[in-house]
């Protein structure tokens, strides 16, 4: 049965509403926490304006929670270095981070014992009730809550993307596309008219994306898509030897021979702006709540249809999150949870923290936010607070919050959600296997070999992996995953996959 994860219940909504609207009174001194975040919209945040925002936040929250903040805003280009130094000097209590950040990313902080276990602080709090339990389960690390995800597009799924002018020209029914093979009549139309890139892979080896219905690629990295959890068995598998891998590589080889995939993909000579040209017809897209965003990104109208289900797993939900640092006292840790609880449930605080000072950094226009050109404080929802509470921009739909709830709420939970692999014990062999992927895997997945070469090349690929130490890497994955399952009582399989999933390449 497909499990609904992230829909916010009425009871939770009522609880958070009461929290946001209740005045707080205390005779004790407020607990001051040091908050450090990255700024992606301004290269050099204005320290005076940040201080002004900090002071406005403290004035607003003083009667609501017994907390005050010291806010540090660092440009993303310097964030890793400066935040890492501040962590080493115990100068942070609440840190923004992400699964993809280097040095201070989620997979770096836990092994370094740099994070505070807030598992027991969460239940019953406005922060916990602001998101469904599945969100917290998907973001656990070794069974514990160290991270507070920013509620945004926190699940992973993929679409096939089409230039709309071509859909209109040929009258394609894109809703009929259920597998990659269903694209072949459309690709034939594009090849016949001489389009340079009938199918554009965007220089991406797509097995680890197109096949997420079958596997949890918990490394979230195409270069290490040679290992995954098989959703039907809940076991770690060598994906290179699966029927699905042979199927996908064979289909890509077939498309290349038919002229649907250009050799430019294998040689990586397409550019990141090729999608903004008229040279392609069909490509892929990471599904988000408002897919129309792609129109401005690609400077032309595009339309999508889903090719996979949406999944919540270890990496997807930690694309933007907060962590309480290990140097924090119990009082400071509780203050961090209280602050985030208000941030995730109080729209005025969320807007202040995200957009800055009204009348200077932004204005409200017909109930939406319009950021000013002269603004000195500038953040986005995805790295600030919950999409359900941050006021939409004037360029965003009115029902943005509901779109995010529906998007995340329609996802499945992976049987491996919460598991993270510690590759330190096999780091050199892991890197060597990634190099082997670059030699064989990328070309196999982009039509670089003929159909009659696929079986032999896959065998060569596996042999090269084994020579690089793959079996030791695989054994480490298996041992860690088996231990994690034993400790966390992981379900036997992804039930929804057993009942509903079928290969996208058929």
DRENDO-1510 file (C-alpha; in Angstrom, 1 decimal, always signed):
<recs>
REC; n; res; u; v; w
REC; 1; UNK; +0.0; +0.0; +0.0 .
REC; 2; UNK; +1.3; +3.4; -0.9 .
REC; 3; UNK; +2.1; +5.3; +2.3 .
REC; 4; UNK; +1.2; +9.0; +2.5 .
REC; 5; UNK; +4.0; +10.8; +4.2 .
REC; 6; UNK; +4.1; +14.5; +4.5 .
REC; 7; UNK; +0.6; +15.8; +4.5 .
REC; 8; UNK; +0.1; +18.0; +7.5 .
REC; 9; UNK; -2.8; +16.9; +9.6 .
REC; 10; UNK; -5.6; +19.1; +10.9 .
REC; 11; UNK; -4.6; +18.4; +14.5 .
REC; 12; UNK; -1.0; +19.4; +13.8 .
REC; 13; UNK; -2.1; +22.6; +12.0 .
REC; 14; UNK; -4.3; +23.5; +15.0 .
REC; 15; UNK; -1.4; +22.8; +17.4 .
REC; 16; UNK; +1.0; +25.0; +15.4 .
REC; 17; UNK; -1.6; +27.8; +15.1 .
REC; 18; UNK; -2.0; +27.9; +18.8 .
REC; 19; UNK; +1.7; +27.9; +19.3 .
REC; 20; UNK; +2.2; +30.8; +17.0 .
REC; 21; UNK; -0.5; +32.9; +18.5 .
REC; 22; UNK; +0.2; +32.4; +22.2 .
REC; 23; UNK; +2.1; +34.9; +24.2 .
REC; 24; UNK; +5.0; +33.7; +26.2 .
REC; 25; UNK; +5.9; +34.9; +29.7 .
REC; 26; UNK; +8.9; +33.9; +31.8 .
REC; 27; UNK; +10.9; +35.4; +34.6 .
REC; 28; UNK; +14.0; +33.6; +33.6 .
REC; 29; UNK; +16.7; +35.2; +31.3 .
REC; 30; UNK; +16.2; +34.2; +27.7 .
REC; 31; UNK; +18.6; +31.6; +26.2 .
REC; 32; UNK; +20.7; +33.1; +23.5 .
REC; 33; UNK; +21.6; +30.8; +20.6 .
REC; 34; UNK; +24.1; +31.4; +17.8 .
REC; 35; UNK; +22.6; +30.8; +14.4 .
REC; 36; UNK; +24.8; +30.4; +11.3 .
REC; 37; UNK; +23.4; +30.1; +7.8 .
REC; 38; UNK; +24.6; +30.3; +4.2 .
REC; 39; UNK; +23.4; +33.0; +1.7 .
REC; 40; UNK; +23.0; +31.9; -1.9 .
REC; 41; UNK; +21.3; +35.0; -3.3 .
REC; 42; UNK; +24.0; +37.6; -2.3 .
REC; 43; UNK; +27.7; +37.0; -2.6 .
REC; 44; UNK; +28.5; +39.2; +0.3 .
REC; 45; UNK; +25.7; +39.6; +2.9 .
REC; 46; UNK; +25.5; +43.1; +4.4 .
REC; 47; UNK; +26.5; +42.6; +8.1 .
REC; 48; UNK; +24.6; +45.8; +9.2 .
REC; 49; UNK; +21.4; +44.6; +7.6 .
REC; 50; UNK; +21.8; +41.1; +9.0 .
REC; 51; UNK; +22.2; +42.7; +12.4 .
REC; 52; UNK; +19.0; +44.7; +11.8 .
REC; 53; UNK; +17.1; +41.5; +10.8 .
REC; 54; UNK; +18.5; +39.8; +13.9 .
REC; 55; UNK; +17.3; +42.6; +16.2 .
REC; 56; UNK; +13.8; +42.6; +14.5 .
REC; 57; UNK; +13.6; +38.8; +15.0 .
REC; 58; UNK; +14.5; +39.1; +18.7 .
REC; 59; UNK; +12.0; +41.9; +19.2 .
REC; 60; UNK; +9.3; +39.8; +17.6 .
REC; 61; UNK; +9.9; +36.5; +19.4 .
REC; 62; UNK; +10.7; +37.9; +22.9 .
REC; 63; UNK; +7.0; +37.5; +24.0 .
REC; 64; UNK; +6.6; +34.1; +22.3 .
REC; 65; UNK; +9.6; +31.9; +23.3 .
REC; 66; UNK; +12.3; +32.3; +25.9 .
REC; 67; UNK; +15.0; +32.6; +23.2 .
REC; 68; UNK; +17.1; +35.3; +21.5 .
REC; 69; UNK; +19.4; +34.7; +18.6 .
REC; 70; UNK; +22.8; +35.9; +17.3 .
REC; 71; UNK; +22.6; +35.6; +13.5 .
REC; 72; UNK; +25.5; +35.1; +11.2 .
REC; 73; UNK; +25.0; +35.2; +7.4 .
REC; 74; UNK; +27.8; +33.9; +5.2 .
REC; 75; UNK; +28.0; +34.0; +1.4 .
REC; 76; UNK; +27.8; +30.5; +0.0 .
REC; 77; UNK; +31.2; +30.8; -1.7 .
REC; 78; UNK; +32.9; +31.1; +1.7 .
REC; 79; UNK; +30.4; +29.2; +3.8 .
REC; 80; UNK; +32.1; +25.8; +4.1 .
REC; 81; UNK; +35.4; +27.3; +5.2 .
REC; 82; UNK; +34.1; +29.9; +7.6 .
REC; 83; UNK; +31.4; +27.7; +9.1 .
REC; 84; UNK; +33.8; +24.9; +9.6 .
REC; 85; UNK; +36.2; +27.2; +11.5 .
REC; 86; UNK; +33.3; +28.5; +13.6 .
REC; 87; UNK; +32.3; +24.9; +14.4 .
REC; 88; UNK; +35.8; +24.1; +15.5 .
REC; 89; UNK; +35.8; +27.2; +17.8 .
REC; 90; UNK; +32.4; +26.2; +19.3 .
REC; 91; UNK; +30.8; +29.4; +18.0 .
REC; 92; UNK; +27.6; +27.9; +16.6 .
REC; 93; UNK; +24.5; +26.4; +18.2 .
REC; 94; UNK; +22.2; +26.1; +15.2 .
REC; 95; UNK; +23.8; +25.4; +11.8 .
REC; 96; UNK; +22.3; +25.3; +8.3 .
REC; 97; UNK; +23.7; +22.5; +6.2 .
REC; 98; UNK; +22.7; +20.0; +3.5 .
REC; 99; UNK; +23.4; +16.4; +2.3 .
REC; 100; UNK; +25.4; +17.8; -0.6 .
REC; 101; UNK; +27.5; +20.3; +1.3 .
REC; 102; UNK; +31.2; +19.5; +1.5 .
REC; 103; UNK; +33.1; +19.3; +4.8 .
REC; 104; UNK; +30.1; +20.3; +6.9 .
REC; 105; UNK; +27.5; +18.2; +5.1 .
REC; 106; UNK; +25.2; +15.9; +6.9 .
REC; 107; UNK; +27.4; +12.9; +6.1 .
REC; 108; UNK; +30.5; +14.7; +7.5 .
REC; 109; UNK; +29.0; +16.0; +10.8 .
REC; 110; UNK; +27.7; +12.8; +12.3 .
REC; 111; UNK; +31.0; +10.8; +12.0 .
REC; 112; UNK; +32.8; +13.8; +13.4 .
REC; 113; UNK; +30.5; +13.8; +16.5 .
REC; 114; UNK; +29.7; +17.4; +15.7 .
REC; 115; UNK; +25.9; +17.2; +16.1 .
REC; 116; UNK; +23.5; +17.0; +19.0 .
REC; 117; UNK; +21.0; +14.2; +19.3 .
REC; 118; UNK; +17.6; +15.9; +19.5 .
REC; 119; UNK; +15.5; +12.7; +19.2 .
REC; 120; UNK; +14.0; +13.0; +22.7 .
REC; 121; UNK; +13.5; +16.8; +22.4 .
REC; 122; UNK; +11.2; +16.6; +19.4 .
REC; 123; UNK; +8.0; +14.6; +20.3 .
REC; 124; UNK; +5.0; +16.8; +21.1 .
REC; 125; UNK; +6.7; +20.0; +20.1 .
REC; 126; UNK; +5.3; +22.5; +17.6 .
REC; 127; UNK; +8.4; +21.7; +15.5 .
REC; 128; UNK; +7.7; +18.0; +15.4 .
REC; 129; UNK; +4.0; +18.5; +14.7 .
REC; 130; UNK; +4.8; +20.9; +11.8 .
REC; 131; UNK; +5.7; +17.9; +9.6 .
REC; 132; UNK; +4.4; +14.3; +9.4 .
REC; 133; UNK; +6.3; +11.5; +11.2 .
REC; 134; UNK; +7.5; +10.1; +7.9 .
REC; 135; UNK; +9.6; +13.3; +7.4 .
REC; 136; UNK; +11.4; +12.7; +10.6 .
REC; 137; UNK; +11.9; +9.0; +9.9 .
REC; 138; UNK; +13.4; +9.7; +6.5 .
REC; 139; UNK; +15.9; +12.2; +7.9 .
REC; 140; UNK; +17.2; +10.0; +10.8 .
REC; 141; UNK; +20.8; +9.1; +10.9 .
REC; 142; UNK; +21.6; +5.7; +12.5 .
REC; 143; UNK; +18.1; +5.8; +14.0 .
REC; 144; UNK; +18.5; +9.2; +15.6 .
REC; 145; UNK; +17.3; +12.7; +14.8 .
REC; 146; UNK; +20.3; +15.0; +14.4 .
REC; 147; UNK; +18.8; +17.1; +11.6 .
REC; 148; UNK; +15.7; +19.3; +11.1 .
REC; 149; UNK; +14.8; +19.3; +7.4 .
REC; 150; UNK; +13.5; +22.4; +5.7 .
REC; 151; UNK; +10.1; +21.4; +4.4 .
REC; 152; UNK; +10.3; +21.8; +0.7 .
REC; 153; UNK; +10.3; +19.4; -2.3 .
REC; 154; UNK; +11.8; +16.7; +0.0 .
REC; 155; UNK; +11.1; +13.7; -2.1 .
REC; 156; UNK; +12.6; +12.4; -5.4 .
REC; 157; UNK; +11.0; +11.6; -8.6 .
REC; 158; UNK; +11.6; +12.1; -12.3 .
REC; 159; UNK; +9.7; +13.2; -15.4 .
REC; 160; UNK; +10.2; +13.0; -19.1 .
REC; 161; UNK; +10.3; +16.6; -20.4 .
REC; 162; UNK; +9.2; +17.7; -23.9 .
REC; 163; UNK; +9.4; +21.0; -25.8 .
REC; 164; UNK; +5.7; +22.0; -26.0 .
REC; 165; UNK; +6.0; +23.4; -29.5 .
REC; 166; UNK; +6.9; +19.9; -30.7 .
REC; 167; UNK; +4.1; +18.3; -28.7 .
REC; 168; UNK; +1.7; +20.6; -30.4 .
REC; 169; UNK; +3.2; +20.1; -33.8 .
REC; 170; UNK; +3.0; +16.4; -33.7 .
REC; 171; UNK; -0.1; +16.0; -31.5 .
REC; 172; UNK; +1.6; +13.7; -29.1 .
REC; 173; UNK; -0.3; +12.3; -26.2 .
REC; 174; UNK; +2.4; +12.5; -23.6 .
REC; 175; UNK; +0.1; +11.1; -20.9 .
REC; 176; UNK; +0.4; +7.7; -22.7 .
REC; 177; UNK; +4.2; +7.6; -21.9 .
REC; 178; UNK; +4.6; +5.1; -19.0 .
REC; 179; UNK; +8.0; +3.6; -19.9 .
REC; 180; UNK; +11.0; +4.9; -21.8 .
REC; 181; UNK; +10.2; +2.6; -24.7 .
REC; 182; UNK; +6.9; +4.5; -25.2 .
REC; 183; UNK; +9.0; +7.5; -26.4 .
REC; 184; UNK; +10.3; +5.7; -29.5 .
REC; 185; UNK; +7.5; +6.8; -31.9 .
REC; 186; UNK; +8.1; +10.4; -30.8 .
REC; 187; UNK; +11.9; +10.1; -31.0 .
REC; 188; UNK; +11.4; +8.8; -34.6 .
REC; 189; UNK; +9.4; +11.9; -35.5 .
REC; 190; UNK; +12.3; +14.1; -34.2 .
REC; 191; UNK; +15.0; +12.1; -35.9 .
REC; 192; UNK; +13.1; +12.2; -39.2 .
REC; 193; UNK; +13.0; +16.0; -39.1 .
REC; 194; UNK; +16.7; +16.2; -38.5 .
REC; 195; UNK; +16.7; +17.4; -34.9 .
REC; 196; UNK; +20.3; +17.4; -33.5 .
REC; 197; UNK; +19.3; +15.9; -30.1 .
REC; 198; UNK; +16.0; +14.0; -30.3 .
REC; 199; UNK; +16.8; +12.7; -26.8 .
REC; 200; UNK; +19.0; +14.9; -24.6 .
REC; 201; UNK; +20.5; +13.2; -21.6 .
REC; 202; UNK; +22.1; +16.4; -20.4 .
REC; 203; UNK; +25.4; +14.5; -20.1 .
REC; 204; UNK; +23.9; +12.4; -17.3 .
REC; 205; UNK; +24.1; +8.7; -16.7 .
REC; 206; UNK; +20.4; +8.2; -15.9 .
REC; 207; UNK; +20.1; +4.6; -14.6 .
REC; 208; UNK; +20.2; +5.8; -11.0 .
REC; 209; UNK; +17.3; +8.1; -11.6 .
REC; 210; UNK; +15.1; +6.3; -14.1 .
REC; 211; UNK; +15.2; +3.1; -11.9 .
REC; 212; UNK; +14.4; +4.5; -8.5 .
REC; 213; UNK; +11.1; +2.5; -8.5 .
REC; 214; UNK; +13.3; -0.7; -8.4 .
REC; 215; UNK; +16.3; +0.5; -6.3 .
REC; 216; UNK; +17.2; +2.9; -3.6 .
REC; 217; UNK; +20.5; +4.4; -4.8 .
REC; 218; UNK; +21.3; +5.7; -1.4 .
REC; 219; UNK; +24.6; +7.0; -2.5 .
REC; 220; UNK; +22.7; +9.6; -4.7 .
REC; 221; UNK; +25.6; +9.6; -7.1 .
REC; 222; UNK; +25.6; +8.4; -10.7 .
REC; 223; UNK; +29.3; +7.5; -10.3 .
REC; 224; UNK; +28.5; +4.9; -7.6 .
REC; 225; UNK; +25.2; +3.6; -9.0 .
REC; 226; UNK; +26.8; +0.2; -9.0 .
REC; 227; UNK; +25.3; -0.5; -5.6 .
REC; 228; UNK; +21.8; -0.1; -4.3 .
REC; 229; UNK; +19.1; -1.6; -2.2 .
REC; 230; UNK; +16.7; -3.8; -4.2 .
REC; 231; UNK; +13.3; -2.6; -3.0 .
REC; 232; UNK; +11.6; -6.0; -3.7 .
REC; 233; UNK; +14.0; -7.8; -1.4 .
REC; 234; UNK; +15.4; -5.1; +0.9 .
REC; 235; UNK; +18.9; -6.3; +0.2 .
REC; 236; UNK; +22.0; -4.6; -1.1 .
REC; 237; UNK; +22.7; -5.6; -4.7 .
REC; 238; UNK; +25.3; -5.3; -7.4 .
REC; 239; UNK; +23.2; -3.3; -9.9 .
REC; 240; UNK; +25.6; -3.8; -12.8 .
REC; 241; UNK; +24.6; -7.5; -12.8 .
REC; 242; UNK; +20.8; -6.9; -12.7 .
REC; 243; UNK; +18.4; -7.4; -15.6 .
REC; 244; UNK; +17.4; -3.8; -15.2 .
REC; 245; UNK; +20.9; -2.5; -15.9 .
REC; 246; UNK; +21.3; -4.6; -19.1 .
REC; 247; UNK; +17.8; -3.6; -20.2 .
REC; 248; UNK; +18.5; +0.1; -19.8 .
REC; 249; UNK; +22.0; +0.0; -21.5 .
REC; 250; UNK; +20.5; -2.0; -24.3 .
REC; 251; UNK; +17.7; +0.5; -24.9 .
REC; 252; UNK; +20.2; +3.4; -24.9 .
REC; 253; UNK; +22.4; +1.6; -27.4 .
REC; 254; UNK; +19.3; +1.0; -29.6 .
REC; 255; UNK; +18.4; +4.7; -29.4 .
REC; 256; UNK; +22.0; +5.7; -30.4 .
REC; 257; UNK; +22.0; +3.3; -33.4 .
REC; 258; UNK; +18.6; +4.8; -34.5 .
REC; 259; UNK; +20.0; +8.4; -34.3 .
REC; 260; UNK; +18.0; +9.4; -31.2 .
REC; 261; UNK; +21.1; +10.0; -29.0 .
REC; 262; UNK; +24.0; +12.0; -30.3 .
REC; 263; UNK; +27.6; +10.9; -29.6 .
REC; 264; UNK; +27.9; +14.4; -28.1 .
REC; 265; UNK; +26.4; +12.9; -25.0 .
REC; 266; UNK; +29.2; +10.3; -24.6 .
REC; 267; UNK; +31.9; +12.9; -25.3 .
REC; 268; UNK; +30.2; +15.4; -23.0 .
REC; 269; UNK; +30.2; +18.1; -25.6 .
REC; 270; UNK; +26.6; +19.2; -25.0 .
REC; 271; UNK; +26.5; +22.2; -22.7 .
REC; 272; UNK; +24.4; +23.1; -19.7 .
REC; 273; UNK; +22.6; +25.7; -21.8 .
REC; 274; UNK; +21.7; +23.2; -24.6 .
REC; 275; UNK; +18.2; +23.0; -23.0 .
REC; 276; UNK; +17.7; +26.7; -23.8 .
REC; 277; UNK; +18.1; +26.0; -27.5 .
REC; 278; UNK; +15.8; +24.5; -30.2 .
REC; 279; UNK; +18.3; +21.6; -30.8 .
REC; 280; UNK; +16.6; +19.1; -28.6 .
REC; 281; UNK; +13.1; +17.5; -28.3 .
REC; 282; UNK; +12.9; +15.2; -25.3 .
REC; 283; UNK; +14.9; +15.2; -22.1 .
REC; 284; UNK; +14.4; +14.6; -18.3 .
REC; 285; UNK; +13.4; +16.7; -15.4 .
REC; 286; UNK; +13.5; +16.3; -11.6 .
REC; 287; UNK; +9.9; +16.5; -10.5 .
REC; 288; UNK; +9.0; +19.5; -8.3 .
REC; 289; UNK; +5.7; +20.9; -7.0 .
REC; 290; UNK; +5.7; +23.7; -9.7 .
REC; 291; UNK; +7.1; +22.2; -12.8 .
REC; 292; UNK; +6.3; +25.4; -14.8 .
REC; 293; UNK; +9.5; +26.8; -13.2 .
REC; 294; UNK; +11.3; +25.1; -16.1 .
REC; 295; UNK; +9.8; +27.5; -18.6 .
REC; 296; UNK; +11.9; +30.4; -17.3 .
REC; 297; UNK; +14.9; +28.2; -16.8 .
REC; 298; UNK; +15.0; +27.0; -20.3 .
REC; 299; UNK; +13.6; +30.2; -22.0 .
REC; 300; UNK; +10.8; +28.2; -23.7 .
REC; 301; UNK; +7.7; +26.4; -22.8 .
REC; 302; UNK; +8.1; +22.7; -21.8 .
REC; 303; UNK; +5.7; +20.1; -20.5 .
REC; 304; UNK; +6.3; +17.0; -18.4 .
REC; 305; UNK; +4.9; +13.6; -17.6 .
REC; 306; UNK; +6.0; +11.3; -14.7 .
REC; 307; UNK; +8.3; +8.4; -15.5 .
REC; 308; UNK; +8.9; +7.3; -11.9 .
REC; 309; UNK; +7.0; +7.4; -8.6 .
REC; 310; UNK; +8.2; +9.9; -5.9 .
REC; 311; UNK; +10.3; +8.6; -3.1 .
REC; 312; UNK; +11.4; +9.8; +0.3 .
REC; 313; UNK; +14.8; +8.5; +1.3 .
REC; 314; UNK; +17.9; +9.4; +3.2 .
REC; 315; UNK; +19.3; +12.0; +0.8 .
REC; 316; UNK; +16.2; +13.6; -0.7 .
REC; 317; UNK; +14.9; +15.0; +2.6 .
REC; 318; UNK; +18.2; +16.4; +3.7 .
REC; 319; UNK; +18.8; +18.7; +0.7 .
REC; 320; UNK; +18.4; +21.6; +3.1 .
REC; 321; UNK; +18.3; +21.3; +6.9 .
REC; 322; UNK; +19.4; +22.5; +10.3 .
REC; 323; UNK; +21.4; +20.8; +13.0 .
REC; 324; UNK; +22.1; +21.6; +16.7 .
REC; 325; UNK; +25.8; +21.5; +17.3 .
REC; 326; UNK; +27.3; +19.1; +19.8 .
REC; 327; UNK; +28.9; +21.9; +21.8 .
REC; 328; UNK; +25.5; +23.2; +22.8 .
REC; 329; UNK; +24.2; +22.8; +26.3 .
REC; 330; UNK; +20.9; +21.1; +27.0 .
REC; 331; UNK; +19.3; +24.5; +27.5 .
REC; 332; UNK; +20.7; +25.8; +24.2 .
REC; 333; UNK; +19.6; +22.6; +22.4 .
REC; 334; UNK; +16.0; +23.1; +23.7 .
REC; 335; UNK; +16.2; +26.8; +22.7 .
REC; 336; UNK; +17.1; +25.7; +19.1 .
REC; 337; UNK; +14.1; +23.4; +18.9 .
REC; 338; UNK; +11.9; +26.1; +20.3 .
REC; 339; UNK; +13.2; +28.7; +17.8 .
REC; 340; UNK; +12.8; +26.3; +14.8 .
REC; 341; UNK; +9.3; +25.4; +16.1 .
REC; 342; UNK; +8.2; +29.0; +15.8 .
REC; 343; UNK; +10.1; +29.6; +12.6 .
REC; 344; UNK; +8.3; +26.7; +11.0 .
REC; 345; UNK; +4.8; +27.7; +12.2 .
REC; 346; UNK; +4.8; +31.5; +12.3 .
REC; 347; UNK; +4.5; +33.2; +8.9 .
REC; 348; UNK; +5.7; +36.7; +10.1 .
REC; 349; UNK; +8.9; +35.2; +11.6 .
REC; 350; UNK; +9.5; +33.0; +8.6 .
REC; 351; UNK; +9.2; +36.0; +6.2 .
REC; 352; UNK; +11.4; +38.1; +8.4 .
REC; 353; UNK; +14.1; +35.4; +8.5 .
REC; 354; UNK; +13.8; +34.6; +4.8 .
REC; 355; UNK; +13.3; +38.0; +3.2 .
REC; 356; UNK; +14.4; +40.6; +5.7 .
REC; 357; UNK; +12.9; +43.9; +6.7 .
REC; 358; UNK; +9.6; +44.9; +5.1 .
REC; 359; UNK; +9.8; +48.2; +3.3 .
REC; 360; UNK; +13.6; +47.8; +2.7 .
REC; 361; UNK; +14.3; +44.3; +1.5 .
REC; 362; UNK; +10.8; +43.3; +0.4 .
REC; 363; UNK; +7.2; +44.5; +0.2 .
REC; 364; UNK; +3.9; +42.7; +0.4 .
REC; 365; UNK; +1.9; +43.1; -2.8 .
REC; 366; UNK; -1.6; +41.6; -2.8 .
REC; 367; UNK; -0.6; +39.2; +0.0 .
REC; 368; UNK; +2.6; +38.0; -1.7 .
REC; 369; UNK; +6.2; +39.0; -1.3 .
REC; 370; UNK; +8.0; +41.2; -3.8 .
REC; 371; UNK; +11.7; +41.5; -3.1 .
REC; 372; UNK; +13.3; +44.9; -3.8 .
REC; 373; UNK; +16.2; +45.6; -6.1 .
REC; 374; UNK; +17.9; +47.6; -3.3 .
REC; 375; UNK; +17.5; +44.8; -0.7 .
REC; 376; UNK; +20.5; +44.0; +1.4 .
REC; 377; UNK; +19.1; +40.8; +2.9 .
REC; 378; UNK; +18.0; +38.1; +0.5 .
REC; 379; UNK; +17.2; +34.4; +1.1 .
REC; 380; UNK; +15.0; +31.8; -0.5 .
REC; 381; UNK; +12.3; +29.6; +1.1 .
REC; 382; UNK; +14.2; +26.3; +0.3 .
REC; 383; UNK; +17.1; +27.3; +2.6 .
REC; 384; UNK; +15.1; +29.1; +5.3 .
REC; 385; UNK; +11.8; +27.6; +6.5 .
REC; 386; UNK; +8.8; +25.5; +5.6 .
REC; 387; UNK; +7.2; +26.0; +2.3 .
REC; 388; UNK; +3.8; +25.8; +4.1 .
REC; 389; UNK; +4.6; +28.9; +6.1 .
REC; 390; UNK; +6.8; +31.2; +4.1 .
REC; 391; UNK; +4.7; +33.7; +2.1 .
REC; 392; UNK; +4.8; +33.0; -1.7 .
REC; 393; UNK; +6.6; +35.4; -4.0 .
REC; 394; UNK; +4.6; +37.4; -6.5 .
REC; 395; UNK; +5.9; +35.0; -9.2 .
REC; 396; UNK; +4.6; +31.9; -7.4 .
REC; 397; UNK; +1.1; +30.3; -7.4 .
REC; 398; UNK; -1.4; +31.2; -4.7 .
REC; 399; UNK; -1.8; +27.6; -3.5 .
REC; 400; UNK; +2.0; +27.0; -3.2 .
REC; 401; UNK; +1.7; +25.5; +0.3 .
REC; 402; UNK; -1.0; +23.1; -0.8 .
REC; 403; UNK; +1.1; +22.1; -3.8 .
REC; 404; UNK; +4.0; +21.2; -1.6 .
REC; 405; UNK; +1.9; +19.2; +0.8 .
REC; 406; UNK; +0.3; +17.3; -2.0 .
REC; 407; UNK; +3.7; +16.7; -3.7 .
REC; 408; UNK; +5.4; +15.4; -0.6 .
REC; 409; UNK; +2.3; +13.7; +0.7 .
REC; 410; UNK; +2.0; +11.5; -2.4 .
REC; 411; UNK; +5.4; +9.9; -2.0 .
REC; 412; UNK; +6.5; +6.4; -0.9 .
REC; 413; UNK; +8.9; +5.8; +1.9 .
REC; 414; UNK; +12.0; +3.8; +1.0 .
REC; 415; UNK; +12.8; +0.7; +3.0 .
REC; 416; UNK; +16.3; +2.2; +3.4 .
REC; 417; UNK; +15.2; +5.7; +4.5 .
REC; 418; UNK; +17.5; +6.8; +7.3 .
REC; 419; UNK; +20.4; +4.6; +6.3 .
REC; 420; UNK; +23.7; +6.2; +5.5 .
REC; 421; UNK; +26.9; +4.4; +4.3 .
REC; 422; UNK; +30.2; +5.2; +6.0 .
REC; 423; UNK; +32.7; +4.6; +3.3 .
REC; 424; UNK; +35.8; +5.5; +5.3 .
REC; 425; UNK; +36.9; +1.9; +5.7 .
REC; 426; UNK; +36.9; +1.4; +1.9 .
REC; 427; UNK; +37.4; +4.9; +0.8 .
REC; 428; UNK; +40.3; +4.2; -1.7 .
REC; 429; UNK; +38.5; +1.3; -3.3 .
REC; 430; UNK; +35.2; +3.2; -3.4 .
REC; 431; UNK; +37.0; +6.0; -5.3 .
REC; 432; UNK; +38.7; +3.5; -7.6 .
REC; 433; UNK; +35.2; +2.0; -8.5 .
REC; 434; UNK; +34.0; +5.5; -9.3 .
REC; 435; UNK; +36.8; +5.8; -11.8 .
REC; 436; UNK; +35.8; +2.5; -13.4 .
REC; 437; UNK; +32.3; +3.9; -13.8 .
REC; 438; UNK; +33.8; +6.9; -15.7 .
REC; 439; UNK; +35.5; +4.4; -18.0 .
REC; 440; UNK; +32.6; +2.1; -18.7 .
REC; 441; UNK; +29.4; +3.0; -17.0 .
REC; 442; UNK; +28.9; +6.5; -18.4 .
REC; 443; UNK; +29.2; +5.4; -22.0 .
REC; 444; UNK; +27.0; +2.3; -21.4 .
REC; 445; UNK; +24.3; +4.5; -20.1 .
REC; 446; UNK; +24.5; +7.1; -22.9 .
REC; 447; UNK; +24.5; +4.8; -26.0 .
REC; 448; UNK; +28.3; +4.6; -26.3 .
REC; 449; UNK; +28.3; +1.0; -27.3 .
REC; 450; UNK; +26.4; -1.0; -29.9 .
REC; 451; UNK; +23.5; -3.3; -29.0 .
REC; 452; UNK; +25.6; -6.3; -29.8 .
REC; 453; UNK; +28.3; -5.1; -27.4 .
REC; 454; UNK; +26.3; -4.6; -24.3 .
REC; 455; UNK; +26.5; -8.0; -22.7 .
REC; 456; UNK; +30.3; -8.3; -23.2 .
REC; 457; UNK; +30.9; -4.7; -22.1 .
REC; 458; UNK; +28.9; -5.1; -18.9 .
REC; 459; UNK; +31.0; -8.2; -18.2 .
REC; 460; UNK; +34.2; -6.1; -18.7 .
REC; 461; UNK; +32.8; -3.4; -16.6 .
REC; 462; UNK; +32.1; -5.8; -13.7 .
REC; 463; UNK; +35.6; -7.3; -14.0 .
REC; 464; UNK; +37.2; -3.9; -13.9 .
REC; 465; UNK; +35.1; -3.0; -10.8 .
REC; 466; UNK; +36.2; -6.2; -9.1 .
REC; 467; UNK; +39.8; -5.5; -9.9 .
REC; 468; UNK; +39.4; -2.0; -8.3 .
REC; 469; UNK; +38.2; -3.6; -5.1 .
REC; 470; UNK; +34.4; -3.6; -5.7 .
REC; 471; UNK; +33.7; -6.8; -3.8 .
REC; 472; UNK; +35.1; -5.3; -0.6 .
REC; 473; UNK; +33.0; -2.2; -1.1 .
REC; 474; UNK; +29.9; -4.3; -1.7 .
REC; 475; UNK; +30.6; -6.3; +1.4 .
REC; 476; UNK; +31.0; -3.2; +3.5 .
REC; 477; UNK; +27.7; -1.9; +2.2 .
REC; 478; UNK; +26.0; -5.2; +3.0 .
REC; 479; UNK; +27.4; -5.4; +6.5 .
REC; 480; UNK; +26.5; -1.9; +7.4 .
REC; 481; UNK; +23.0; -2.2; +5.9 .
REC; 482; UNK; +22.3; -5.5; +7.7 .
REC; 483; UNK; +23.4; -4.0; +11.0 .
REC; 484; UNK; +21.2; -0.9; +10.4 .
REC; 485; UNK; +18.2; -3.1; +9.6 .
REC; 486; UNK; +18.7; -5.1; +12.7 .
REC; 487; UNK; +18.9; -2.0; +14.9 .
REC; 488; UNK; +16.0; -0.1; +13.3 .
REC; 489; UNK; +13.6; -2.8; +12.4 .
REC; 490; UNK; +13.4; -1.9; +8.7 .
REC; 491; UNK; +10.5; -3.3; +6.8 .
REC; 492; UNK; +11.1; -6.3; +4.6 .
REC; 493; UNK; +10.3; -4.6; +1.3 .
REC; 494; UNK; +8.8; -1.5; -0.2 .
REC; 495; UNK; +5.2; -2.8; -0.4 .
REC; 496; UNK; +4.2; -0.1; -2.9 .
REC; 497; UNK; +6.9; -1.3; -5.3 .
REC; 498; UNK; +5.9; -4.9; -5.1 .
REC; 499; UNK; +2.3; -4.0; -5.9 .
REC; 500; UNK; +2.7; -1.1; -8.4 .
REC; 501; UNK; +6.2; -0.7; -9.9 .
REC; 502; UNK; +7.3; -1.8; -13.3 .
REC; 503; UNK; +10.4; -1.1; -15.3 .
REC; 504; UNK; +10.5; +2.3; -17.0 .
REC; 505; UNK; +12.4; +0.9; -19.9 .
REC; 506; UNK; +9.9; -1.8; -21.1 .
</recs>
